[in-house]
Amino acid sequence: MNDFFIIFMAVLLALLLQPLIQKKAGGLWSSVSAINFVRRNGTFISLYLIIAVVAWIVFMIVLPQLYMVDFSFRHNLPLAEIGGPNDVHTVKNYEYLIFGRQTDEEWLNWLHLTVFLKTMLASIFVTLLDLAICYPMAYYMAQVAKGGQARLLILALVVPFWVNEILRAFAFRILFGTGGVINNFLIYLGVWDEPFDFLRADIGLYAGLSYAYILLMIFPIFNAIESLDHNQVEAARDLGSPWWRIHWRVVIPHAKPGIASACTMVFMLSAGALAAPQILGGPSSLWFTQVIYQWFNTGGNWPQGSAYAFVLLIACIAFVMTVMKIFKVSLGEITK
């Protein structure tokens, strides 16, 4: 009876508000039709794109993240006890990341905190290394190379990435292994007598991560520098500015949105990488994503893994905000 009354009142309210809704909807539709995006793509295509993007964001990003956050505040209970009196919210999963088990002699969970800090610092190092490598390349392709030469350089960058990421990681393992190409070549040249363990020193890991995301660094910077009027560079050069001042005062300020966008993407993907650390990491090295993977799979503790994953997400968001603050760019400029 109560359900029938609620449905009846809802239908009655809809009938009473129908003229107002139609009037508001007509005005809203006129406003929407005046948007350049709708005029350029047509009403049907525009609605399809908007609905598809919103559905993708909601169902593939927002809802899973919200579910993960809620899961991170739960106890690791058997399936039969989920929803029961013991299924309550708790902060023990986050306390474990900081303090470890109560029975541990150490005051803090140094193992996981050290892995987390190492992952963040290593991801920053990979980002800066990619920036140092890719900025000169992006500038050359955007302002120096012309016509077919620029297209050939872009093709040379893209074609190697047709190979699967896993295969590329194993290729780096072959290059940097103790019996790999680099060690054999350096021994042949007499640089050293015994092979150097690049994998134990994490050199292979950093090289593999830097190469894995190099396109995400170079193309946003390339797009930003390409829109720079070359006459500004020539004017600065005619006025006697050295090359470093031209880049510092003219090129980099113009390319700041592209640099910020590239740095955020490379950092977040490096911090969240799993395949490369699993394949190229040394026996004593551990990436924070590997700890998360162990909680979800080997340990079977999904709430604990969700807490660790949420902490990693917050750290990545903090890095993005810091980059925006350093480069003094807005989120809209980064996403252009």
N, C-alpha and C positions, 0 to 999 in steps of 0.2 A: 504494500500500500504506500509506504514512504517512497519507494522508487518510482511508482506511478506518479505521485504528486510532484516529485522533483522533475521528471521528464515533462509533465504538463506545464509547469511553471517556466521551464526553459523554452519550450515551444512558444508559449504565450509571449514571453519577453522578446524572442526573436521576431515574432510577427509585429510587435509594437515598435521595435527598433529598426525594422526593415527599411522604411523610407529614409531615415537618417543615415543608415549604413550605405544605402545606394548613393545618396548625395555625397557622403564623404569619400566613398570608393571612386565615384566619378571624378571628383577633384584630385584625389590621389593618383588615379590613372592618367589624368591630364598632365600632372607633374612628372610622373614616370616617363610618359611618352616624350616629354621635352628633353630628357637626358640624352646627351650625345651618344652614349653607349647603346641606348635603345634605338635611336635613329640610325646609327651606323650598321647595326646587326639585324635590325628587325625585331618585332615584338616576340615572335615565337622563339627565335634563336636566343634572344636575350634572357627570356624567362627560363629556357632550358639550361643555359649556362649558369645563371644565378642559382637555380634550384640544385643543379648538380654540384656546384662548388659548396653551397651551404650544407647539402646532405653529406658530402665527403668530409667537410670539417667537423660536423656534428657527430657523425657515426664512426668515423675513422680516427678522429683526434680527440675531440672534447669528451665524449662519453667514455672511451677507454681510459683517458687520463683521470677523469673523475672517479671511475670505478677503481682504478689503481690507488688513488689517494684514500678512498674509503677502506680499501683492502689493507692498506698499510697501517691502519689503526685497529686492526682486528687481531685476535688470537689465532694461532695456528691450530685449528680444531679439526677433528675428523669430520668427514662429510655428513655423518648422521647428526652431529651436534650443531651444525650451522643453522642459525635462526633460533637456537634454543636459549636457555637462560645464561649459559656461559659465553654466548656470542655477543660480547660487549666491546666497546671501544677502549683502546689502551694506547699508551705512548711507549710501551716496552720495546717495540721494534726499533724506535729511534734511540732509546736509551742504550740498547745493545750496541748500536753503531758507535756511540761515544764512549760508553763505560765498559762494554763487554758483559760477560756473565758476572753475577754477584759472587760466585765462588772463585773468580780469578784473583790472583794476587796483585796483578797490575791495576793501577787506579783507572787507566784509560785503555780503550781497545786500540792499542798502538798499531797492531797489524793492519786493520782495515782503515784506520785513519791515515796511516802512512801510505797505503795503496791509493786512497782517495786523493791525497795531496800530490803524490807522484803523478797520478793520471792528469790532474789539472795542470801541473807545471809542464809535463811532457806535451800536453796538447797545446799549451801556449807556445812552447818551443817549436813545435811542428808548424804552428800558424805563422810565427815570425820567420821561420826558415822558408816556408812557401812564399811569404810576402817578399823576402829578399831576392828569391829566385825569379818570381813571376813579374814583379813590377818592371824591371828592365825589359823583359820579353814583351809585356803588354804595351809598353811605351814604343818599343821598336815596331811592333806590328801595327799600332794605331797611327803613329806619326812619321815613321821613317820608311817602312816597307810599302811598296806601291803595287797595286794590281795583282798580277799573278804571283808575285813573291809573297805577299801577305796571305793569299789563299793557300799557297803551298805550305806555309808555316802552320796555318790553322789546321790543315789536313794532317800534317805530320804530328800535331798534338792530339788530334781526335782519334786517328786510326788505331794506335796502340790500346785505346780503351775499349775497342771492340772485343778484346780478350776479357774473359770473366775475371772478377776481382780475386777469386780464390786461386786461379791459375797464376795471376800476376804475383800474388803473395808467395806462392811456391817458387816462382822464378827468382824472386829476391832471396829466398832461402838458399837456392842453388848458387846465386851470386856471392852471398856473404857467408856461406858455410865454411867450416874449417877445411874442407876439401873442395871448396868452390872455386869459381873462375877467378875472383879477385885475389884470393890467397895464393893460388897457383901462379898467377901472373906476377905477383910481387915477389914470391920466392924465386921465380925464374930470373927476375931482374936483380936479385940479390939484396933487396930492401931489408928483408929479415930471413932468418934461417928456419924458423918454425911458424906454422900458421897461427894467425891471430883469431881469437874467437869473437867475431863481430856480433854474433847473436847473443852471447852472454853479456856483452857490453851494451846491448840494446841499440847498437848502431844500425843493424839491419831493420829493426822495428821502426826507428825514426825515419829511416830512408824509405821504407815501404809505405808508411803513413803519409809522408810528404808527397810521394809520387801518386798515391791513390787519390788524393784530393786536389791535385795541382790544377786541374781544369776549373774547379770551383773557385780557385783563387785568381786564375789568369783572365777568365772571360768577363767577370764583373768589372775588373780594373780596365780591361781592354775596351769595354763598352763605354765606360766613363771617360777615358782619355780620348777615344775616337771622336766624341762630341766636342772636344776642345778645339777652338779655332787656332789653326797652326800659325796664323799671323801674330798671335800673342806671344808665342815662343820666339818667332823671328824678331819681333819688336824688342823683347827682352835681350836677345842675343846682340842686336844692333846697338843697344844702349850699353853694352859692355858687361852684362851680367855673366858670371861663370856658370858652368853647367849645373852645379849643385844648387846655386841660388835660383836658377830658372825652375828647377824641379820643386824646390822648397816653397817658392813664392807664387808660382804660376800653375804648375801641373798638379801637384799634390792637393792644394786647396780645391781645384776643380774636380779631382777624382776622389775626394773624401767619401762620398756615398758609396762608390764602387768598392773602395778599399774596406770600408766598414762592413759592407754586405759580404764581401769575400772572407774577411777575417772571422766573422760570426759563423758562417757556414763551415769553414774548415775546422774551427775549434770545436763546434758542436758534433760534427761527424767524427773527429779524432777522439774526443772524449767518449763518444758512444760506440766506438769501433769494437768489434769482437773477433772477426775473422783474422785480421792482421796480427793482433796480439796473441791469438791462439797459435798461429803458424810461425810468426817471426819472433815471439818473445822468448827470452832466455829461460833457463830452468829456475832461476831465482827471481825473475821478474813476474809481476802480476798486475793486470789492468783492472780497474774498478768494475768494468762491465763483466769481466770473468767472475768476479765475486758475486755479482747479481745473477749471472747465469748459474752458478753453483747453488745459490739459494733456491732458484726456481726449479732446477732440474735434479741435480745430485742430492741436495738437501731436502727437496720437497716442501720447503717453507715459503709459500707464496706471499704471505703478509710481510715477512722479513725482506724478501726480494723486492716487494713493492715499495717498502720504506727506503731501501737503498736506491732504487730507481728514481723515486721522487726527490731524494736529496741530490742526485745527479742532475735531474731536470732543473731544480732550483739553482744549482751552481751554474748551469749553462745560461739560464735566464739572467742571472747576475752578471755573467760575462758580457752578454749582449748589451745590457744596460750600461755597463762600464765602457764598452767600446763606443756606444752612442754618446756618452758623456765626454770621452776623450776627443772624438772627432767632431763633436758638436753638431750632430746630425739627428734628424727625427726618424721615427720608424717608417714614415711614409717615404722619406728619401732613400732609406736602405732597401725598401721593397720595390723601387722603381726598376 
